Amino acid sequence: MSDAIKHECGIAMIRLRKPVQYYIDKYGTAAYAANRLYVLMQKQINRGQDGAGVANIKIGTDPGTRYISRYRSIEPSAVNYIFDKINKKYKKAKKLGGHDALTDADWLKENIAFTGEVWLGHLRYGTHGENSIETCHPFLKQNNWRSRNLVMAGNFNMTNVEELFSKLVQLGQHPKEKTDTVTVMEKIGHFLDEENQRIFDKYKHQYSNEQITNVIENELDVARILRRSCRDFDGGYTMAGMIGNGSSFVVRDPSGIRPAYYYADEEVVVVASEKPAIKSAFNIDFNAIQEIKPGHALVINKDGSYAESEILPAREKKSCSFERIYFSRGTDPAIYQERKDLGKALIPQILKAIDFDLKNTVFSYIPNTAETAFLGMIEGLEDYLSAKRREVFLEGKPHMGELDELLNFRPRVEKLVSKDVKLRTFITNDDDRDTMVANVYDTTFEVVNSGIDSLVVIDDSIVRGTTLEKSILTTLDKLNPKRIIIVSSAPQIRFPDCYGIDMSRMKEFIAFRAALALLKERGMESVLDRIHESCLNEPNSYENFVKDVYNSFTDDEISDKVAQIVAGDNIKAEVKVIFQTVENLHKCIPKHTGDWYFTGNYPTTGGTRVVNRSFANYMEGKTVRAY
């Protein structure tokens, strides 16, 4: 994606199901879980480079022993920084207790931090607000009762923070911040307290307070806590939590918007945002990894038993298609094939755009995650050529040129665009900044026939069009092609996201800018005023009024206007822009149908309210977040 956007965070959880001594004896290290968590987080580093955090809980420690440990960091290599600090704890153990200390689980749990059974890691992309260590997950809610402590981390955005905040106030709380992270944690923490109190009241006449503590820890009903906590949530979420007694959970929203996968055997239960991370960390088959069902929570009890429990009734599954197009690692075999299929599906549009002149067309891609879609595009071209050869040789259809040329022809493939990551656009004036941005990408010269060849260059998606406009087209135009065709493996991004991706301001979308330009050209600007009035008069409507911005135009009209905008007045070559169709998107990614940023069909009522509010903000010149 040439237009870099921030997106969903990543989670990683490990629960050891056997005593720590078991892993020391079998694997020869007290750092078995720490090492696996490190791999889980490094393999998901694509999900968050603004910060990271790790927390650990020891089960069954004696009073007076520290049992919760946490490190967070916003260092440039936050994951390495955190695990270097954890590794120092093991070096400290050897120094304090000698070499034998590293093989004594009881001594380690009593004396050294990060030697417990329950681990939670988080990778952060800060989509809004400041990036400080206080904003890094996991968050910690502390209490002197072990079973009232709560550690949480998540990949989520809530659309109804104001409502959730008000409910906390009505409960008598005084939240310190009005953010989705704080409100979610305080709400779950409230019902965790109530669950503790419920069990205490049930047994207070049978046991002493000291005895009841153990009863509470063993009887805590985590699924019940989550059912009571999550019923008012509106948003996309995967939330992971650890309770001080050693219980843990991962809960997923009813539409399955945010991803969550798990693997369990007799030794571990492990959860991550992406399958390949689990595969790499534990060297298991992909088919052994399961998806947590929408509206369900994977609950791991203090004793290590686990189960998926329904928390909220599942809705139609609308898992984020952008995960498949761009965000998740392409080493997942299903995602890899989906991305290839997306590239292949564009062939009819591409052939039409180049007037079927493959001989004078060079194919390339914008590095680096568009490479898989590019491979699919080339496969599609090969399939097209095979079909043409079959028509000539088996069906006797006429053809142009020599038979040898037909037999031997291959699509012309070159690496035309390279990103020079060393360049920086320092503080400067706007004109000079544009010059600097134009040189962030470099190109390969002397592979294009000047004034003759068309260039077809594929990208994952086109969001704002800024890099395309300021850098990529300028770079490609230096080759003096006849035509430049930019291809997006994703459809036109028309609507803001409110479930985790940093795409919340409508004016930044190139498709929205194109629609505005068309409305102005055709004297239809009154449409904007009408939509604005509807957004203001019906703020809680379940109807997405903003769809009317696009309804008067075909997809091709908007694509052509996008091409005109990004080309500007300085590009000499003819510029075309091709977007994936929504129909082909669903054919290529049939099991992940969340497409609200393309279609405006939001899976929650809060999403629809957000898009209308976002449009009202645009009309009123406000640049604030719409949720």
Secondary structure, 3 states (H helix, E strand, C coil): CCCCCCCCCEEEEEEECCCHHHHHHHHCCCCHHHHHHHHHHHCCHHHCCCEEEEEEECCCCCCCCCCEEEEEECCCCHHHHHHHHHHHHHHHHHHHHCHHHHHCHHHHHHHCCCCCCEEEEEEECCCCCCCCHHHCCCEEECCCCHHHCEEEEEEEEECCHHHHHHHHHHCCCCCCCCCHHHHHHHHHHHHHHHHHHHHHHHHCCCCCHHHHHHHHHHHCCHHHHHHHHHCCCCEEEEEEEEECCCCEEEEECCCCCCCCEEEECCCEEEEECCHHHHHHHHCCCHHHCEECCCCEEEEECCCCCEEEEECCCCCCCCCEHHHHHHHCCCCCHHHHHHHHHHHHHCHHHHHHHCCCCCCCEEEEECCCCCHHHHHHHHHHHHHHHHHHHHHHHHHCCCCCCCHHHHHHCCCEECCCEEECCCCCCCCCCHHHHHHHHCCCEEECCCCCCCCCCEEEEEECCCCCCHHHHHHHHHHHHCCCCCEEEEEECCCCCCCCCCCCCCCCCHHHCHHHHHHHHHHHHCCCCHHHHHHHHHHHHCCCCCCCHHHHHCCCCCHHHHHHHHHHHHHCCCCCCEEEEEECCHHHHHHHCCCCCECHHHHCCCCCHHHHHHHHHHHHHHHCCCCCCCC
